[in-house]
Amino acid sequence: MSKDKACLVCKKTSEETPVTKFYYQKSEFYICPQHIPVLIHNPQELVGLLPDADKLEKG
């Protein structure tokens, strides 16, 4: 879980780009608009960044 308001993929902070908070497995994460499509369409690319990302299905 990230305490900083930074995209879990590119690490850009909310000072650099807009970020959206989302909740997964009782934790909160942030993601920027550029990487929301990755979360939706290619969640396997988040393996190592998001717990159990390999178990997520494509949207």
N, C-alpha and C positions, 0 to 999 in steps of 0.2 A: 504494500500500500504506500502510495506516495503522500507525504505530508506537504510537499511543495505543490503548488498549482501549476504543474507542468505536464505536457503531453507524455504519455507513457512510451510513445514510439520515438519521437524526435527530440524530446526533452526541452522543447521551447516552452518558456514560462508564460503565464498570463500577462506578463509585462511585454512580451514580444508578439503574441498572437492570441486570439480568443481561444479559450478552452472550455470544454463542457465536462461537467462532472457526471459520472455514472457509477452505479453500484453493482458489484458482482461478488458473490460469495461473502456477503456481509462486510465487504470492504469498499472503499471509495477510490476511484481512479479518475484521471483527467485525460481527455483526448482532444486534439485540435481538429478543425474542420477538414484539413488535408488527409487525416488518417481515419476519420469516421468510416469512409468506404472500406478500409482494410478491416475494421471491426465487423462490418456487416457482411462483406463479400468474401474476404480471405482471412478469417480469424486464425488460421494455422500460422500465418506470418507473425502472430503475436506470441508464439511459443517462447517461453523464457521471459516474457514481459508481463504476461497475464496468467494467473494460475489456471491450469487445466484448459488452456486455449486449444489444445489439440482435440478436446472433446466437444468444442462448439461446432455447430453446423452453419454452413453458408446461408445467408439470407436471400 
